Amino acid sequence: METITSIKPLLAVLVSLLVTPMLVSSRAPNVREAWTFVAAAAKFLIILSMLPTILKGTEIVYTVAEFPPGAAIKFRVDAFGMLFALVSSSLWIITSAYSIGYMRGLKEHSQTRYFCYFAFALSATIGVAFSANLLTLYLFYEMLSLATYPLVTHHQDHEGRSSGRKYLLYIMGTSIAFVLPAMLISYDLAGTLEFGKQGFLAGTGSKALMGLLLVMLIFGFAKAAIMPFHSWLPAAMVAPTPVSALLHAVAVVKVGVFCVVRVLTGVFGIDLLGSLNFGPFIIFIASVTILVGSFIALSQDGLKRLLAFSTIAQLSYIVLGVGLLSPKGMTGGMAHIAMHAFGKITLFFCAGAIFVATGKKNISEMVGIGRRMPVTMAAFFIGSLSIIGMPPCGGFVSKWYLVLGSLEAHQMPILFVLLGSSLLNAAYFMPFVYRAFFCKPDEAMFENTVKEAPPFCVVPLVITAVISIILLFYPQPFFRLASMMVQSITGT
């Protein structure tokens, strides 16, 4: 694989950090938010400028600092990292616009602090995406945990602080207890932490030791919300909805599954996982999380909590796809990062728009809302179809590849997991959508005075809903990047 050296990966990480002094010093909200858009656009354009190089099969590397051999602070932009970076950087622009409508609409306090930590979080996210080794990935993973804590506790009430403590306990406690020692053991065994196309642990230890490291690294990255290390995510829903939307539908949780996929493909390697027969274990924990998360979502009345448990289930589709160890399954799992992101962020945007317009958080209080907020609920319907995996939305494509991957891997029981979870997705989304539009007149809970949220809330959710539809017909470049990554790690 040809590589070139460029400072662009470092610039993509730093741009949102460098804008924070301007955010803090801006006295006028309009100036502060203009700087946010400048940083978001610059980050996206820097990442976009690297896309043609990656699509040609060339990787971009940049070393920041040398430590012991194989453990530098180093960036490497490959197809999988580019896929994740494109999703998170593009959605930051849309979420920045949504944040204006939401935060101003509710007259939230400490908005400057909010935008600053959002910028920190996006720097950490891109740092994870472009990490060349396990050390760099771990450092940016921890940076993201610290940057998002003030966002989770934004309201600074008892519930916010309690949820914040739980958030840090789970995501930092597990990384320090599991990932850090696993990383030290791995370096001792292999003499490197550099991600490889076939991993770097092959032939370095016994099957029992490899199994222990696998468990520590999968569960140590608790942002992936694999059960039983999942309950931080529903607790974090106390955060403002833009935080829930980008960080808990895209950045934070996707960083978790991204790290797990990097571990599986770049630390262990597909051949080692197959030779040690670790695939069934990965499939099992992912399948349990998918089904249990979907069942719990069925019983939720709080809309954001329902979306949280839905996210827990959907994240494990990505892990499941890689655990199948089949080319189509891995392609579907990696591409699901993008397909789920656009569908789920649409749903969170809709939940926030409803709260801004009505002050309602519970589904039981939203009967007839579709008649008063038709644009918002139409977008919610489209986002729901994407999460269920039905046309005309992009979620259908990634789930279809997961089905093909299950057949390719001769894992017939996984077909029932995929079908059953999709039926459960429909069971908790469709009744809400139906009652929002087609309730009896005497059941409607909203007066004629209720109307759509401000344009800064509505326009972003329309954009992400439209993109969810476009991704069915044109899933590029995400599927091409996923396919390129799978080809590089399987050698096919």
N, C-alpha and C positions, 0 to 999 in steps of 0.2 A: 504494500500500500504506500503510494507516494505521499510525502508530507512536506509542508512548507511552514516556515516560521513567520508569524505575524503578530503584532501587538493588538490586533482587533479583539481577540477574546478578553484580554484584560480591560480594554476600553469599554466593552459591552458590560462588564461587571461593574466598573467604576462610575459610569456616567450617572447613575441614579444616586450614588453616594456623594458625588461632587456637587450635585444640585441642592443638597440639604442646607448648606449655609444660606443660599438664596431663599429657600423656603422659610427658614427661621427669621431672616431679616426683613422679609416682605410684610409690610404693615397692612396693605390692602389685600383682601381675599382674592380679588381678581388677578393681582400680580402673582400671588402665591400659586394659584391654580394654573396660571399661564406657564410658570416655571415647571410645574408638574408635567404639563403636556409637552413642553420642550424636551425634558429628560426622557419621557416615555417614547416620544417620536424618535429621538436620537438613538436610544437603545434598540428600538425595533429596526431602524435603518442600518445600524452597524451589523446587527445579526443578519438582516436580509442581504447585506452586501457580501456575506460569506457563503450564502446559499449556493450560487452557481459553482463555486469551487468544490463544495461538498458533493453536489450532484454529479460532478465529473469524476468522483471517486477519490479525490485528494483530501487529506486531513490537514487541519491547521493546528500548529502547536506553538506554545509560548511558555518558557520557564521563567518564573518570577524569582525564585530563590532555591538554591541547591542545599539540601541537607545530606544525610547519609545516602549512598547510592540507592536509587529506586524509591526514594521518599522525598522528592522535591515538592515545592509548591508549584504546580505545573498545570497548564490548561491544554486540553486536546479537544478540538471540535470534530466530532464524527457525525454520522447520519442520525444516530439516536439522540445525541445531545442537541443537534440542530432541530430535530422534531420538537423536543420539549421546549427549547428556547423560543422557537417561533410561536408556539401556543401561548406561553406565559407572557412574552413581551407584547404580542398583539392584543391580548386580553387586558393587559395593564392600561393600554390607551382607552379602551372602552370602559373599563371599570373606573378610571379617573373621571370620565364624564358622568358616569352614574353616581359617583361619590358626591359630586357637586349637588345634584338634585336631591340626594338622600340626606346628606349632612345639613345642607341649608334648609331643606324642607322641614326637618325636625329640629332645626336650630340647635344642633349638637354642640357641646363644649369642646375645647381643646382641638380644634380642627387642624391647626398648624402641626401639632404633635402627631396627629393622625396621619397626615400626608407625609411627614418626615419618616415615620416608621414604615409606612408603606414603601417608600423608596428604598430604605434599608433592606426590607424583605425581598424586593425584586432583585437587588444586587446579589443577595445570598442565593436566590433561586437560580440565577444565571450562572453563578459560581459553581453550584452543584451540577448543572447541565453540562458545563464545559470542563469538569474535573478530569484530569488525566490519570489520577491514582486514588487509592482509598484514603490516603491522608488528606489530600486537598478536599475530597468529597466530605470527609468527616468534619473538617473545620468549617466549611460553609453550611453544612447541615446544622451544626450547633449555632452558628451565627443566625440562621433563620429562626431557630427556636427562641433566641433572645430577642430578636427583632419583632417577632409576632406576639410576644407576651404582653407588651403594652397595648397592642391592638385588641387582644382578647379581653383585657381588663379595662377597656376604654371607659366604661361607665363608672368605674371606681366605687361601686356599691358592694354590699356584702356578697351578693351572688357572683359579681364579676371577679372579685378577689378570690373567692373559693374556687371558681372555675379555673382561674389563672394558676392557682397552686396545683390543681389536678393536672392541668395542661403541662406544666413544667415537670411535674413528678413523672408523668408517663413518658413524655418525649425526650427529656434530658436524662431522667433516671435510667431508662432502658439503654440509651446510647452509651452512657458512661459505664453502666454495669455489664453490658454485653458487647457493644461494638468496639469499645476501646481495648479491652483485653483480647478480643478476637483479632483485632488489627495487629496487636503486638505479637501474638502467637503466629499469625500469618507471616509477618516480616521475619520472625526468627526461623520459620520453616523454609521460606522461599528466598529470603534476602532481597525482596522487592515488594512494593505495593502497587506497582504499575499495572493498570488494566491491560489484559492481553486478549487477542481474538479467541484464544482457547484457554483463557484464564492463566493463573500463575501458580496454582496449588497442585496441579497434577503431579503425582509421584512424590509428593513431599511428606505424606503421613498416612497413617492407617485409616481404614474406613470409619472406625469409631471416632477418631479425631476429626476427620472431615465432616462427619455427621454432627458432631458437637459444634464445630465452627459454623456450619450451615444454619443450625437452630439459633445460635447466638446472633448471627448477622441478619437473619430474616426478622426475628422478633425484636432485635435491637433497634432497627429502624421503625419505631412504633408509629411514625407519621403515616405509614402504609395502612394503619388501622386494622391489621389482621387480628382476629380474635385469638386470645382474650385481651390483647392490648389495644382496645378500640374505644373505651368509654370516654376518653379525653375529647373525642370529636363531638358527640352530642353536648357535652358540657361547654365546649367552646362556642356553641351557638348563641351564647349571651352577647357575643360581640356584635357591633353594628353590621347590618346586612352586607354592605360592600366587602367587609372583612370576610364574612362567611362565604361570599360569592367567589372572590378571587383566591383567597388564601386557603379556604377549606373545600373549595370545589376545583381549584386549579393548582395553586403554588404549593401550599404545605402538604396536602395529601398526595399530590402528584410527585413531589420531591420524595416522599416516602416510598412509593412504588417504583419510582425511577431508581432509587438507591438499591432496592431489592433486585430489580432487573439487572442493574450493573453488577451486583454481587454474583448473581447467578451466571451471567454471561462473561464478565470480565475478571472475576476472582476464581470461580470454580471452572467455568467453561462447560459448554453443552456436552462434550465428549465425557468429561469426568462425571457429571451428573448422571449421564446415561449408563456409564460403566459401573457406577456404584448403586444404581437403581434408586436414586433419590427423587426421581420424577413423581412417583406415586405419593410420596409424603407431601411434596409441594402442592400437588393437585388436591390432596385431601384437605389440608388446612385452608386452601383457597375456596374449595367447594363448601366447606362448613360455614365459612364467613359469608359467602354469597347467600346461602339459603337461610341461615339464622338471621342475618341482617335484614333480609327481605321480609321474613316473618315478623320481626320486631317492628318494622316500618308499618306493617298493617294495623298495628294497635295504637299508632300515634295520632293525637289530635292537633298538637302544635305543628304548624306547617314546616318550620325550620328544623324541628326534631325529626320529622318524617324524612325531609331531604337529607339530614345527617345520616340516618340509618340506611337510606338508599345509597348514599355515597360509600358507606362502609362496604356494602355488598358489591357495588360497581367497581371499586378499586381492585377487588380480588379477581375480577375478570382478567385484568392485566397480568397478575401473578399466575393465574391459571393458564393463560395462553403460553407463557414462557415455560411453565412446568410440564406442558404437553411434550416439549422438546421436538416438536414437528415444525417444519418451516412455515406452513400456513397458520398454525396455532400461534407461533411467536409473532408473525406479522400482524395477525388480528389483535393480539394482546398489546403490542406496542402502539399500533394505530388507534386503539381504544383510548389512549391517553388524550388524543386530540378530539375524537368523536364525543367522548363523555364530557370533556371540558366545556365545549360549546353548548351541549344540551343542558348540563347541570347548572352552568352559570346563568343560563336563561331562566331556569326555575328559581334560583335564588334572587335574581333581579326582580322577578315577578312577585315573590314573597315580600321583598322590600318595598316595591311600589304599592302593594296592597296595604302594607303597614303605614306608609306615608300618607296614603289617601284616606284610610279608614281607622287606623290605630288597632286593627284586629290582627291577632297572631294565630288563632285557632281555626281549624278547618270547619268545625261545627258552627262557627260564627260567620261563615262566608257564603252561606246559601244565597244564591241569586246574584253574586258579585259579578258574574259575567255580563249581566244586563247593564250594569253601571260602569264597568271597566272592560269593555269587549276586546280592546287591543291587547291589554295585559293578559287576559285569560286565553285569548287566541294564541299568544306567544307561549303561555304555559302549556297549552295543549300540544304545540309543536315540540317543545322541550321534553314533554312526557313521552311522546312518540319516539324521540331519539333515544331516551333512556330505556324504554321498553325494547327497542331494537326493531322498529317497524318503519316501512317506507311512509312518507318520502323523506326520511331523515338519515343522516350519516351513521347514526348508531346501528342501523341495519347492516351496513357494510362490514364493520368490525366484528359484530356478532356472527355474521355469516362466515367470516374467515375462521372464527373460533369453532364453529360447527364443522367446517371442512378440516380444521386441524385436529379435532377430536376423531374424526373418521380416519385421517391420515395416521394418527397415533394408535388406532385401534382401541380407543377408550370410549366404548359405547355408553357406559354409565354417565359420562360427562354430557352427552346429548340430553339426558333427562334433567341434569342440573341446569343446563342452559335454558331448556324449554320451561322447566318449573319456575326458575327465577324470573323469566320474562312474563309468565302468567301472573306471578306475584307482583311484579312491577305494575302490570295493568290493573291488578286488583286494588292497589292503593292509590293510583293516580286517576283512573277513569271515573270512579264514582264522584270524586271531588269535581272534576271537570263537568260531568253531566249535571250535577246539582247546581253548579255555578250558572249554567245556561238554561236548563230545562226544568227548574223547580216550579211548583204551583205558585200562582200570584200571592196567595196568602202565606206562603212559606218564605218569601223573600225577606231578607233582614236589612235591606238598605233603602234609604229614602232617595228621592230624585236628586237631592243635593250632592250625593256622592258622585264623584267623577274621576277621570284618570289622574294619576300622579303628574307632577311637573314634567315637562318635555325632557329634561336632563335625566329623568328616571325612565321614561317610556322609550325614547329613541334607542338607548343602548340595548334594551331587551328585544326590541324589534330587529336590530342589526344581528344580534347573536342567534335569534330564531331563524332569520333568513339564511345565515351562514350554515346553520344546522341542516337546512334543506339543500343548499348548494353542495354540501359535502357528500350527499348521496350520489350526485351526478358528476361531481369533480372532486374526488377525495385527495387530489394531489395538492401540494407535494408530500403530504403526510404519509400516504401509503408507499410512495416511492422511497422515501427516507427509511421507513420501516423495513421495506423489502431489501434495500441496500444493506442495512445493518444485519438482517438475518443471513443474507448471502455471505457477508464477511465473516460471521462467526460459525457458519456451517460449512463454508468452503464450496457451496454449490452455486 
